[in-house]
Amino acid sequence: MKFLVIVEEGPKSFGAYVPDLPGCVAVGATRSEVVALIQEAIEFHLEGMRADGKPMPQPNSSATSVEVEVA
């Protein structure tokens, strides 16, 4: 399964979250660290859902970029 992961750069760290998995978040010192941590967090999140007998969510979020002119 592939989930959309949003990575945000803060003043001193990076954060990541998964729109299709509310509460699934990670924080790391670098972009590569936060990507590795969010992958682990997704796996852990899905394992917990499976253990609780909850249905597996289907990824349905997507992203796009738009270009705007700033005067």
N, CA, C and O atoms as CSV, one atom per row, in Angstrom:
chain,resi,resn,atom,element,x,y,z
A,1,MET,N,N,0.846,-1.173,0.000
A,1,MET,CA,C,0.000,0.000,0.000
A,1,MET,C,C,0.892,1.236,0.000
A,1,MET,O,O,1.951,1.254,0.628
A,2,LYS,N,N,0.456,2.246,-0.699
A,2,LYS,CA,C,1.164,3.522,-0.699
A,2,LYS,C,C,0.258,4.587,-0.103
A,2,LYS,O,O,-0.882,4.759,-0.535
A,3,PHE,N,N,0.774,5.302,0.894
A,3,PHE,CA,C,0.040,6.382,1.537
A,3,PHE,C,C,0.734,7.706,1.247
A,3,PHE,O,O,1.961,7.778,1.195
A,4,LEU,N,N,-0.062,8.743,1.058
A,4,LEU,CA,C,0.479,10.083,0.930
A,4,LEU,C,C,1.037,10.503,2.287
A,4,LEU,O,O,0.360,10.393,3.309
A,5,VAL,N,N,2.268,10.979,2.285
A,5,VAL,CA,C,2.918,11.476,3.494
A,5,VAL,C,C,3.247,12.948,3.257
A,5,VAL,O,O,3.872,13.305,2.258
A,6,ILE,N,N,2.823,13.784,4.177
A,6,ILE,CA,C,3.137,15.207,4.129
A,6,ILE,C,C,4.338,15.444,5.042
A,6,ILE,O,O,4.305,15.105,6.225
A,7,VAL,N,N,5.397,16.026,4.483
A,7,VAL,CA,C,6.594,16.351,5.257
A,7,VAL,C,C,6.698,17.868,5.330
A,7,VAL,O,O,6.626,18.562,4.315
A,8,GLU,N,N,6.866,18.362,6.531
A,8,GLU,CA,C,6.988,19.804,6.746
A,8,GLU,C,C,8.302,20.099,7.452
A,8,GLU,O,O,8.685,19.408,8.396
A,9,GLU,N,N,8.983,21.129,6.983
A,9,GLU,CA,C,10.237,21.539,7.616
A,9,GLU,C,C,9.968,22.646,8.617
A,9,GLU,O,O,9.374,23.671,8.284
A,10,GLY,N,N,10.408,22.431,9.838
A,10,GLY,CA,C,10.285,23.438,10.875
A,10,GLY,C,C,11.630,24.107,11.101
A,10,GLY,O,O,12.602,23.805,10.409
A,11,PRO,N,N,11.686,25.008,12.060
A,11,PRO,CA,C,12.937,25.732,12.324
A,11,PRO,C,C,14.104,24.817,12.732
A,11,PRO,O,O,15.259,25.095,12.411
A,12,LYS,N,N,13.789,23.725,13.442
A,12,LYS,CA,C,14.860,22.862,13.962
A,12,LYS,C,C,14.651,21.381,13.670
A,12,LYS,O,O,15.490,20.561,14.041
A,13,SER,N,N,13.556,21.022,13.015
A,13,SER,CA,C,13.274,19.608,12.767
A,13,SER,C,C,12.298,19.468,11.610
A,13,SER,O,O,11.827,20.457,11.048
A,14,PHE,N,N,12.007,18.233,11.269
A,14,PHE,CA,C,11.029,17.920,10.237
A,14,PHE,C,C,9.887,17.144,10.875
A,14,PHE,O,O,10.100,16.340,11.782
A,15,GLY,N,N,8.690,17.388,10.399
A,15,GLY,CA,C,7.525,16.644,10.850
A,15,GLY,C,C,6.871,15.970,9.659
A,15,GLY,O,O,6.994,16.437,8.527
A,16,ALA,N,N,6.175,14.871,9.917
A,16,ALA,CA,C,5.471,14.167,8.849
A,16,ALA,C,C,4.156,13.633,9.397
A,16,ALA,O,O,4.055,13.257,10.565
A,17,TYR,N,N,3.144,13.607,8.522
A,17,TYR,CA,C,1.865,13.002,8.895
A,17,TYR,C,C,1.218,12.389,7.670
A,17,TYR,O,O,1.586,12.679,6.532
A,18,VAL,N,N,0.237,11.528,7.938
A,18,VAL,CA,C,-0.443,10.778,6.886
A,18,VAL,C,C,-1.921,11.161,6.922
A,18,VAL,O,O,-2.625,10.773,7.855
A,19,PRO,N,N,-2.409,11.912,5.934
A,19,PRO,CA,C,-3.812,12.349,5.958
A,19,PRO,C,C,-4.824,11.204,6.066
A,19,PRO,O,O,-5.880,11.376,6.675
A,20,ASP,N,N,-4.520,10.044,5.487
A,20,ASP,CA,C,-5.453,8.920,5.529
A,20,ASP,C,C,-5.383,8.110,6.818
A,20,ASP,O,O,-6.178,7.192,7.016
A,21,LEU,N,N,-4.437,8.443,7.698
A,21,LEU,CA,C,-4.288,7.742,8.973
A,21,LEU,C,C,-4.205,8.774,10.094
A,21,LEU,O,O,-3.113,9.072,10.578
A,22,PRO,N,N,-5.334,9.316,10.508
A,22,PRO,CA,C,-5.312,10.349,11.554
A,22,PRO,C,C,-4.537,9.886,12.788
A,22,PRO,O,O,-4.730,8.775,13.284
A,23,GLY,N,N,-3.664,10.755,13.265
A,23,GLY,CA,C,-2.864,10.452,14.440
A,23,GLY,C,C,-1.534,9.797,14.126
A,23,GLY,O,O,-0.717,9.604,15.026
A,24,CYS,N,N,-1.299,9.455,12.886
A,24,CYS,CA,C,-0.039,8.825,12.485
A,24,CYS,C,C,0.942,9.929,12.124
A,24,CYS,O,O,0.839,10.535,11.057
A,25,VAL,N,N,1.896,10.191,13.017
A,25,VAL,CA,C,2.826,11.307,12.863
A,25,VAL,C,C,4.246,10.882,13.230
A,25,VAL,O,O,4.450,9.860,13.885
A,26,ALA,N,N,5.209,11.669,12.807
A,26,ALA,CA,C,6.604,11.446,13.179
A,26,ALA,C,C,7.342,12.770,13.142
A,26,ALA,O,O,6.944,13.703,12.444
A,27,VAL,N,N,8.426,12.838,13.906
A,27,VAL,CA,C,9.303,14.013,13.935
A,27,VAL,C,C,10.735,13.515,13.882
A,27,VAL,O,O,11.084,12.543,14.551
A,28,GLY,N,N,11.568,14.181,13.085
A,28,GLY,CA,C,12.976,13.805,12.986
A,28,GLY,C,C,13.853,15.015,12.759
A,28,GLY,O,O,13.373,16.091,12.404
A,29,ALA,N,N,15.130,14.828,12.964
A,29,ALA,CA,C,16.088,15.922,12.815
A,29,ALA,C,C,16.341,16.260,11.350
A,29,ALA,O,O,16.660,17.402,11.020
A,30,THR,N,N,16.199,15.263,10.467
A,30,THR,CA,C,16.441,15.473,9.039
A,30,THR,C,C,15.257,14.933,8.246
A,30,THR,O,O,14.426,14.191,8.769
A,31,ARG,N,N,15.197,15.321,6.972
A,31,ARG,CA,C,14.131,14.825,6.096
A,31,ARG,C,C,14.214,13.299,5.984
A,31,ARG,O,O,13.195,12.617,6.088
A,32,SER,N,N,15.402,12.766,5.776
A,32,SER,CA,C,15.527,11.312,5.621
A,32,SER,C,C,15.146,10.582,6.906
A,32,SER,O,O,14.546,9.509,6.851
A,33,GLU,N,N,15.484,11.145,8.047
A,33,GLU,CA,C,15.106,10.517,9.309
A,33,GLU,C,C,13.592,10.507,9.477
A,33,GLU,O,O,13.028,9.485,9.869
A,34,VAL,N,N,12.931,11.606,9.194
A,34,VAL,CA,C,11.487,11.652,9.391
A,34,VAL,C,C,10.759,10.726,8.411
A,34,VAL,O,O,9.720,10.161,8.751
A,35,VAL,N,N,11.296,10.570,7.208
A,35,VAL,CA,C,10.679,9.646,6.248
A,35,VAL,C,C,10.798,8.206,6.761
A,35,VAL,O,O,9.836,7.442,6.687
A,36,ALA,N,N,11.959,7.840,7.275
A,36,ALA,CA,C,12.124,6.496,7.839
A,36,ALA,C,C,11.202,6.292,9.040
A,36,ALA,O,O,10.605,5.227,9.194
A,37,LEU,N,N,11.087,7.308,9.882
A,37,LEU,CA,C,10.242,7.192,11.077
A,37,LEU,C,C,8.760,7.110,10.727
A,37,LEU,O,O,8.014,6.373,11.372
A,38,ILE,N,N,8.324,7.856,9.717
A,38,ILE,CA,C,6.901,7.807,9.366
A,38,ILE,C,C,6.571,6.466,8.728
A,38,ILE,O,O,5.455,5.972,8.891
A,39,GLN,N,N,7.504,5.870,8.013
A,39,GLN,CA,C,7.263,4.538,7.466
A,39,GLN,C,C,7.053,3.541,8.598
A,39,GLN,O,O,6.135,2.722,8.540
A,40,GLU,N,N,7.889,3.602,9.616
A,40,GLU,CA,C,7.716,2.744,10.786
A,40,GLU,C,C,6.392,3.032,11.483
A,40,GLU,O,O,5.701,2.112,11.920
A,41,ALA,N,N,6.043,4.309,11.585
A,41,ALA,CA,C,4.795,4.697,12.246
A,41,ALA,C,C,3.584,4.166,11.488
A,41,ALA,O,O,2.615,3.726,12.106
A,42,ILE,N,N,3.628,4.203,10.160
A,42,ILE,CA,C,2.514,3.677,9.353
A,42,ILE,C,C,2.368,2.183,9.600
A,42,ILE,O,O,1.260,1.695,9.824
A,43,GLU,N,N,3.476,1.457,9.559
A,43,GLU,CA,C,3.422,0.017,9.791
A,43,GLU,C,C,2.858,-0.290,11.176
A,43,GLU,O,O,2.014,-1.175,11.319
A,44,PHE,N,N,3.313,0.426,12.183
A,44,PHE,CA,C,2.825,0.227,13.547
A,44,PHE,C,C,1.337,0.560,13.660
A,44,PHE,O,O,0.579,-0.161,14.309
A,45,HIS,N,N,0.932,1.648,13.029
A,45,HIS,CA,C,-0.465,2.089,13.037
A,45,HIS,C,C,-1.372,1.013,12.428
A,45,HIS,O,O,-2.414,0.671,12.988
A,46,LEU,N,N,-0.953,0.485,11.266
A,46,LEU,CA,C,-1.754,-0.534,10.590
A,46,LEU,C,C,-1.798,-1.843,11.380
A,46,LEU,O,O,-2.830,-2.513,11.418
A,47,GLU,N,N,-0.673,-2.206,12.013
A,47,GLU,CA,C,-0.652,-3.399,12.864
A,47,GLU,C,C,-1.641,-3.248,14.015
A,47,GLU,O,O,-2.352,-4.194,14.355
A,48,GLY,N,N,-1.687,-2.067,14.609
A,48,GLY,CA,C,-2.628,-1.808,15.702
A,48,GLY,C,C,-4.071,-1.895,15.243
A,48,GLY,O,O,-4.919,-2.432,15.956
A,49,MET,N,N,-4.358,-1.372,14.060
A,49,MET,CA,C,-5.718,-1.456,13.520
A,49,MET,C,C,-6.106,-2.914,13.282
A,49,MET,O,O,-7.216,-3.337,13.605
A,50,ARG,N,N,-5.176,-3.666,12.717
A,50,ARG,CA,C,-5.427,-5.089,12.454
A,50,ARG,C,C,-5.694,-5.825,13.768
A,50,ARG,O,O,-6.629,-6.622,13.853
A,51,ALA,N,N,-4.874,-5.562,14.793
A,51,ALA,CA,C,-5.035,-6.214,16.094
A,51,ALA,C,C,-6.372,-5.863,16.736
A,51,ALA,O,O,-6.950,-6.676,17.458
A,52,ASP,N,N,-6.863,-4.654,16.475
A,52,ASP,CA,C,-8.151,-4.221,17.034
A,52,ASP,C,C,-9.330,-4.664,16.177
A,52,ASP,O,O,-10.480,-4.375,16.507
A,53,GLY,N,N,-9.051,-5.368,15.071
A,53,GLY,CA,C,-10.125,-5.846,14.203
A,53,GLY,C,C,-10.743,-4.765,13.339
A,53,GLY,O,O,-11.842,-4.939,12.814
A,54,LYS,N,N,-10.047,-3.654,13.188
A,54,LYS,CA,C,-10.564,-2.561,12.363
A,54,LYS,C,C,-10.214,-2.819,10.898
A,54,LYS,O,O,-9.189,-3.437,10.611
A,55,PRO,N,N,-11.047,-2.356,9.975
A,55,PRO,CA,C,-10.735,-2.553,8.558
A,55,PRO,C,C,-9.534,-1.704,8.130
A,55,PRO,O,O,-9.316,-0.605,8.638
A,56,MET,N,N,-8.771,-2.240,7.194
A,56,MET,CA,C,-7.626,-1.514,6.670
A,56,MET,C,C,-8.121,-0.342,5.820
A,56,MET,O,O,-8.943,-0.528,4.923
A,57,PRO,N,N,-7.625,0.858,6.100
A,57,PRO,CA,C,-8.037,2.021,5.313
A,57,PRO,C,C,-7.418,1.965,3.919
A,57,PRO,O,O,-6.281,1.526,3.748
A,58,GLN,N,N,-8.161,2.404,2.958
A,58,GLN,CA,C,-7.641,2.495,1.595
A,58,GLN,C,C,-7.081,3.897,1.391
A,58,GLN,O,O,-7.763,4.885,1.660
A,59,PRO,N,N,-5.850,3.985,0.920
A,59,PRO,CA,C,-5.290,5.311,0.659
A,59,PRO,C,C,-6.124,6.029,-0.394
A,59,PRO,O,O,-6.376,5.484,-1.469
A,60,ASN,N,N,-6.552,7.248,-0.089
A,60,ASN,CA,C,-7.332,7.992,-1.080
A,60,ASN,C,C,-6.918,9.451,-1.195
A,60,ASN,O,O,-7.486,10.190,-1.998
A,61,SER,N,N,-5.947,9.873,-0.414
A,61,SER,CA,C,-5.467,11.248,-0.513
A,61,SER,C,C,-4.459,11.351,-1.651
A,61,SER,O,O,-3.758,10.394,-1.980
A,62,SER,N,N,-4.411,12.531,-2.234
A,62,SER,CA,C,-3.427,12.792,-3.280
A,62,SER,C,C,-2.937,14.219,-3.125
A,62,SER,O,O,-3.488,14.998,-2.346
A,63,ALA,N,N,-1.910,14.550,-3.864
A,63,ALA,CA,C,-1.352,15.900,-3.785
A,63,ALA,C,C,-1.076,16.418,-5.190
A,63,ALA,O,O,-0.866,15.656,-6.133
A,64,THR,N,N,-1.084,17.710,-5.289
A,64,THR,CA,C,-0.709,18.364,-6.537
A,64,THR,C,C,-0.095,19.705,-6.186
A,64,THR,O,O,-0.248,20.197,-5.068
A,65,SER,N,N,0.583,20.277,-7.121
A,65,SER,CA,C,1.164,21.615,-6.927
A,65,SER,C,C,0.517,22.567,-7.923
A,65,SER,O,O,0.162,22.182,-9.036
A,66,VAL,N,N,0.375,23.789,-7.509
A,66,VAL,CA,C,-0.118,24.822,-8.401
A,66,VAL,C,C,0.877,25.964,-8.399
A,66,VAL,O,O,1.506,26.254,-7.381
A,67,GLU,N,N,1.010,26.596,-9.525
A,67,GLU,CA,C,1.936,27.716,-9.646
A,67,GLU,C,C,1.129,29.006,-9.720
A,67,GLU,O,O,0.161,29.100,-10.475
A,68,VAL,N,N,1.533,29.998,-8.932
A,68,VAL,CA,C,0.859,31.291,-8.948
A,68,VAL,C,C,1.900,32.381,-9.126
A,68,VAL,O,O,3.056,32.230,-8.732
A,69,GLU,N,N,1.476,33.470,-9.720
A,69,GLU,CA,C,2.368,34.624,-9.850
A,69,GLU,C,C,2.129,35.556,-8.679
A,69,GLU,O,O,0.990,35.830,-8.299
A,70,VAL,N,N,3.204,36.028,-8.126
A,70,VAL,CA,C,3.123,36.968,-7.021
A,70,VAL,C,C,3.670,38.298,-7.505
A,70,VAL,O,O,4.802,38.391,-7.979
A,71,ALA,N,N,2.861,39.304,-7.378
A,71,ALA,CA,C,3.260,40.624,-7.878
A,71,ALA,C,C,4.207,41.312,-6.913
A,71,ALA,O,O,4.646,42.433,-7.172
